[in-house]
Amino acid sequence: MLTRRHIRVKVMQSLYAFHQSQGKNFQTEEKFLKKSMQEMYDLFLLQLKLIMEIRAYAARYMEKSQKKFLATSEEKDPNLKFVNNKVIQILEDNHNLQDLIEDRKISHWNRDVEYVAILWEEIMKSETFKDYMGTRTPGFKEDKEFVIQLLREVIAPNEKLYDYLEDSKLTWLDDLPLVNTAILKYLNKLKESAPNDLKLPRLFKNEDDEEFAVNLFRRVFVKDEELAGEMLGKTPNWDKERIAEIDTILIKMAICEFLHFSSIPVKVTINEYLEIAKEYSTPKSSIFINGVLDKISKEYQEENKLNKIGRGLM
């Protein structure tokens, strides 16, 4: 689920928080880094739980409508196609998913059910829902396509949900696109014969990625002065005060990868930090960072300081 780029963003945020903080120490910021990554998985579970809670809310809504004194014929005999959606049923029957939701105390929608109600109202208004409910005949393929459309067209773009997630955890705003993509991939792979113990995507692709996050943070933190020294003379037209703090952090992280992460190609490192700069720093940052890193990497290559293993890593 977590890509290397997103891991780099998490490390950057932790290093930036440390530089901005007063009195915080290395252990505190490393805990923040690890917590921030784990909370991304909480968001993944929260979004899946939301889909299930919307279905449960819809069932209660239809049940109440049936009991109205002047219920319409449609309310007396509601179309239960959404309530009986087979894909959502697979999520609810998945023991691994339910255990994780319970273990990690994902109970937000019990406390804040009004957001579930808001989304249900939006769903009922949508053309996607009206088209889906045009028949009463259930089918797994159609059920899956509908849930995927629901996430894409109603849940993901909802501004009130977006504000709620921002208020809950500030780091979730950066995580949301990646989490929604992971959910879409998970839903796309679901089969009607899915077992009740179907495994969920892991937070880290492998142990190397988890180690990469911690090691990158620690090395940049410990070698801060050394990395700052590597930048000297590489920005002749820029006063130190004019360089954005995020840019300085990104350059230090890239230099650290050049020198201490032998399996990561130089071009990959440069491209990754340029993309991060475009999203998180100033409009001209990527051009500035590209110039600095290009100059440093060429000097390192000439001085045989790049200890890269494998072909094509220079």
N, C-alpha and C positions, 0 to 999 in steps of 0.2 A: 504493500500500500504506500508506504513512505518511499518516495524516490530520493536519489542522491541529491538532487537539486533542492528538494524540500528539506532534507536534512541540513544542507548548507544554510538555508534560510533560518532554520531553528537555531543553529549555532550562531549565526550572525545576530539574531535577536537577543540571544543570551549574552553575547559579548557586548552588544550595545547597551543592554540593561545594566551590565556591570559598570561600564564606563559612565553611565548616567547616575548610578546609585551613589549614595553616601553611606559608608559604614558597612556595606554588604561585602561578603568575602567570597572566595573561590568556591567553597563548598555550597554556599547558598545558591550561586548562579548555576552550578552544575546540577543541583537538585531541580532548579527551575527548568533547565534544558530537558532533563529526563521526564519531568512532570508534564511539560508542554507536549512532548512527543506522545506520552501515554494518553493525554487528554484528547489527542486527535482520534485515538481509537474509541474513546468515549463518545465522541461526536458521530462516528460511524455507527455505533450501536444506537445512539439517540435517534438518528434519522431512520434507521430500520424500525425502531420501536414506534416512531411517529406514524409510519404507514400502518402498523397494526392498530394503533390507538384510533386512527381515523376510521378504520373498518369497524372497530368496537363502538365508536360514537355513532356511526351510521346505523348500526343495528339498534341502538337505544333510541335514536331519532325516529326510526321507522316503527318501532314498537309503541312509542308514545303517540305517534300519528294514528295508529290503528285504534287507539283508545279514545280518540276525540269523540265528543258527543255528535258532532256533525261531520264526521269523517267522510271524505269523498270515496268513490269506488276504488280509485287508485290507492288511496291511503289504507283502505280496508284489505286490499289484496296487493301489497307492494311487490315490486320487482326486487328480488333478493340476489340478483346476479353479483353485485358488488360485495354484499355481505358474505356471499359464499365463494368469493374469488379464491381459486385454488392456489395461486402463488402466495397470497397473504397467509393462507392456511398452512402452507409449507413453512413459512417463517414462524408462525405461532407454534407449530409442532416440533420445531428444531430444538432439541434439548440443549445443544451446545450454545445456541444463541440465547435461549432463555436463562441458562446458568450464568452466562457472561453478564447479561443485563442485571441479574440479581446480585452477582458478586461485586459488580462495579457500581451498584446503587444508582442505576439509571432510572430515576423515578420522576423526572422533570414534568412529564405530561400528566401525572397524577396531581401535582401541585398547580400546574398552569394549564388546566384543561381548556381555558378560553382560546388558546392558540389552536388547539385541535378543532374547536368549534368554528373558528375563523376559516380555517383551511377547508373544512367540510362545506361551508357555505360557498366558498370559491369553487370547489370541485363541482357542486351541483349546478353552478352557473356555466361551467365550461362546456364547449362544444364536444370536447373529448369524452366527457362523461355522458352527455346526451346521446352521442353516437354509440357508445358502449352499451348503454342501457336501452337501446332501440330494440333489442331482442331479449328474451329470457333464457335463451339456450346457452349454457355455460360451455366453455372450451378452453383448454389449458393455454394454447397458443394465444388466443385472444385475451385471456386473463393476463398473461405475461406482458403482452404488448401494451395493454391498458395501464398496468402498474408502472411500466417504464415511461410511458407518456405522462402519467400523473406526476412522476418525480420531475421530469424535464419541464413540463409546461405549467404546472400549478405550484408544486411544493418548492422546488429550487428557486424560482424567481420571486417568491412571495416576500415583499418588503417587510411586513410585520414579523415574519419568522426570522428574517435576516437581522432585524433590530433586536429581537429576543436573544438570538445566539450571540450577538455582539455584547449585549449586556451580561450574558451568562459567563462568557470567556472571551476575552479580547483576541486571543490567538486563534480562535475558531474561524474568524473571518478569512484568514490566510489558508486555513485547512479545508474550508467548505468545498471549493471546486474539486480538490483532490479526493475528498471523501465521497462526494456525489458521483464522481467518475468510478470510484471503487465499488459503490453500491450498484451502479448500472452494469458493470462487468459481472458482479455477483448475480444479479437478477437474470442477466442474459444467459448465464451458464446453467441456471436452474432447469431441472427436468421434472416431469410429472412424477417420475418414480424416485424422486429424491428421498433418501433415508432420513429418519428422525435425528440422526447424529451427524448430519452433513457438516463438514468442517467449514469454518469461515476464513476469509483472508487474514493473514497475519499482519501485524503492524510493520515489521521489518521483513524484507525479502529473505534475508539470511543473517547469521550472526555477524558477518563482516560489516554489514551496514550499521548495525547497532554499535559495534566497536568503532567504526569510522566516526560516528557522531561524537562520541565521548573523547576519542583520541584527538580529533581536530580541535575541539574546544580546549582541551587541556594543553595541547602543544602551543596554540596561539596565545593562550593565557600566560603560560610559563615563559614563553620566548618573546613576549611582547616587545621588549627593548631591542632584542636582536633583530626582530622582523622590522621594527621601525628604522633601525640602522641600515637595513637593506634598501630602504626607500630613499635614503639620503642621496641627493644629486640626480635622482631620476625624475624629479618634477621641477626643473629649473625655472619654469615660467609661472609657477604656482607658489604663493606664500602658504606656509603651513596653516594659517588661519582661514585661508580661502578653500581649503580642501574639506569637503563634507565628511563628517565623522563616519558615516556609513561607508563612504568610499575608502577611507583609511583602513577600516576593519576588513572590507572585502579584499583589498590589496594584500593585507597581512595574511589573510586566510589563503589566498592564492599562492603567495610566496611559500607559506608553510607546506602546501601541497606539492609545490615544485621540489622542495628540499627533503621532505620527510614522508611522502606517500609515493613510494616507488612504483606502484602498480597503476597509478592514474596518469594517463597521457597529458602532456603539457597543453595540447590543443583543447582537450576536454575541460581541463581546469579553467583555461581562459574563457572559453565559450560559456561555461556555466556561470561564471561570475559576471560576465557581460550581461547575460539574460537577467540575473538577479538585480544588477544595477539599474537596468531599464525599468524594472517594476518597483524598486524600493528607494531609489535615490533620485538625483536631479536629472533633468533632461540631457545634460551634457556629460553625465558621469560615465556612461559606457564608453564614450570616445576617449575620455581622459584615462580611464582604467585600462582600456585596450592599449593605449600608447605606453603606459608605464609597464604593464606586464609583458608586452612584446619586447621592450628594451631589456628588461631584467632577464627574461627567459633566454634571449640571445646571448647575453653576457655570461649567464650560467653555463650555457652550452659550450661557449668558447673556452671557459675556465674549467670545463669538465666537472661542474658542481651538480649536474643533474644525474642523480643515481636512479635512473629508470630501468625497470626490468621488462624484457620482452620486446618484440618488434613493434615499430610504429608508435612508441611511447614518447619519443622526443618531439 
